């Protein structure tokens, strides 16, 4: 399987400008699974898109989206196509149980081996006190209501971004950007931030090439490897 993936990469590489391929290669190599982002019931496309853009810019790859009352949607002009370079797992099953998708999302996150750190102003634990050596999903809630009580009750840890002014909290997208920047810097400082392994790197690079090369699937089929 791995040889087949590398073969496809080599084929599509020939249809990609070297400058473009180099950028894709660097981006794929620098992705990390050490941190990820989860969003619960975010409904504003601008905020959703800005979070995706921050996550992509800081080198994250996995995004978990839990849709209960609101449908998740990214706005192209704000995300700048960031969603194209991320692995977004959406939980949007229709159910009479309001928090069904939050529960499904939590289950998937835990199966991936992550700790869940939920952002809320209603805790005494500041962001700075988190242990960034642990693979963590940072969970953010809706713009108006924040996280559901169930999510906060079942998260592994709650954290807040310390405020020095009179406002209680930051805008959702700003909160995510501040959290990710700080977490990435601390993890690098502590030398606990790892890039993806070789196998995952090849899978990501192939995905990026398929999205960058026009008619990539047909090209691979013509070579008998599609």
N, C-alpha and C positions, 0 to 999 in steps of 0.2 A: 504493500500500500504506500509506504513512504517513498519507494523508488518511483512509483507511478506519479505521485504528487510532484516530486522533483523533476520528472520528465515533462510534466505539464508546465511547470515554471520555466524550464529552459525553452520550451516552444513559444510561450507567450512573451518571454523576454525579448525574443527576436522581433516582436511587433510593437515594442515599447521603446520610446526614446531613452537613451542611456541616462540622461539627466533625470527623467521621470522615474525610471527603474531604480536609480540610486536612492531617490527620496522614498519610494515605497519600501525598499529594502531596509533603510535606516529606521523608518517608522515601525515596521513589523518587528525588527530586532529589539527596539526600545519599548515595546509594549510590556506591561506588567499585569500579572493577575494577583499581585499581592494585595492590592486595593481594588474595590469596585464600588459602584453607586447603585442604590435602590431608591425608587420614587414611588410613593403611595398616593394615588388619587390626585396627581398633579393635572390641572386642567388648562392652564394658560399656555398656549403654544410658544409664546415668547420666553417664558421661564423654562419650559421643558427644553427648548432649543438651546438656550444659554447654558443650561446644565450639561447637555451633551457636548457642546463646544468646549467647555472647560475640561470635562473628563477626557476628551480626545486630545486636547492640547497638553495635558499633563501626563499622557502616556497610558491611561487606563484603557481597558478593552471591554470588560463586561459591564453591562447595565441591566438591572432588573426593574421592570415596570409593572406595578400592580394596579390594575384598573377596577375600581369597585363601582363608584357612581359616575365617574368621568372617564371619557376616552382620551387616551394619550395621543398627542399629535405634535409633531415638530414643525417649525416654520423655517423653510429653507433659507430665507434671507438672514435669519439670526443664527441658525446652526452652522451656516456656511458649509453644509454638506457633511458635518461631523458624523451624523448617524450612519453614513455610508461606510465609515471606517471603524465602527464599533459593533460588538456583538450584543444586540439588544434582545433580551428575553422578556416577552410580554405575557402577563397573566390577565386574561380578559374573558374568562369563562362566564357565561351568563348563568346566574344563580339567584335564587330567592334569598340566599344568605348574603347579607351586605358585605361581609369581610372575607368571603370565600377566596378571592384572588390574593388578598394579603396573606392568608394562611398558606396558599399554594406557593406564593413567592418565598415565604419564610422557609418552607420545607426544601425548596430547590436551593436556596442560599446555604442552608445548613448541610445539605448533601454535597455541596461543593467545598465544604470545609471552612467556611468563613464564620467569623464572629460578626454579630450585627451590632453596630454602634448607631443609636438613634439620636438625631439632633432635635433638641427641644430646649426652650428657655426655662423649663420647669424642672431643673436639676441643679445641684451644687457642683457637679463635676465639670470643670472646664476642659476644653479641647486639649490643652497642653498636658493634661494628666493621663491621657490615653496611652496605652502600650502599643506603639506603632510597629513592634516586631511581630505582632499577631496579624495574619491575613484577615482583613476587615472589609466589610461592606458598610458604607456610610449611608444611612437611611434618612431620607427627607420626606416631609409630608406636604399636604396641599397648602396653597398660598393663604387661604383664609382660615382653615381650621387646624392646620398642622397635622400631626400624626394621630391616628386613631388610638384610643386607650389600649386596645388589644395589642397593637404594635409596640407601644411603649412598655406594656406589661411583659411582653415576650422577647424583647430585645435583650442582648447580653449586657449592654451597658448604655446608659444615657449620657449625653454630653451637651454642653452649651458653648457658644462662642461668647467670650466675655465682652460685655458692653461697658464703656466708660461714660457714655452720654445718657440721655433720658429715655431713648427708645429701648424697647425690650428685646427686639430681634432685628436681624437683617432680612432683606429680600431673599427669597428662596435661592435664586441663581447666584447671588452674591455669597450667601452662606455656603453653598456647595463649592464655589471657587476658593473661598478662604480656607475651608476645611481641607480640600484636596491639595492646595499649595502647601499648607503647613504640614500635612501628613507626609507628603512626598519628600519635603525637605528634611524632616526629622528622620524618616526611614533611610534616606541616603546618608545622612549624618551618622546614623547608628550602623550603617553598612548592613542593613537587613532587607533592602529593596532589591529584589531579583527580577531580571527580565524573564520572558517566557522561555521555555526549553526549546531545543532544536526542532522537535516534532511540531509543537504548537506554532513556532515561528514559520515553518514551511506552510502550514495550513493557512495562517494569516496572510502570508505573502501571496499565495495562490489566489486567495479570495480578493486581495487588493488588485492583482493583475487582471482577474476576470472582470472586475468593475472598471478597470482603466482601459482595457483593450477592446475596441469596438468589435462586435461579433465574435467574442472570445470563445463561446461555446461551439460555434460553427467551425472555427479554426481548429479547435481540439478534435472535433468530430472528423474533420478532413484528415487529420493526422492519425486517426484511429484510436485516440485515447480519451475522447470525450464521454 
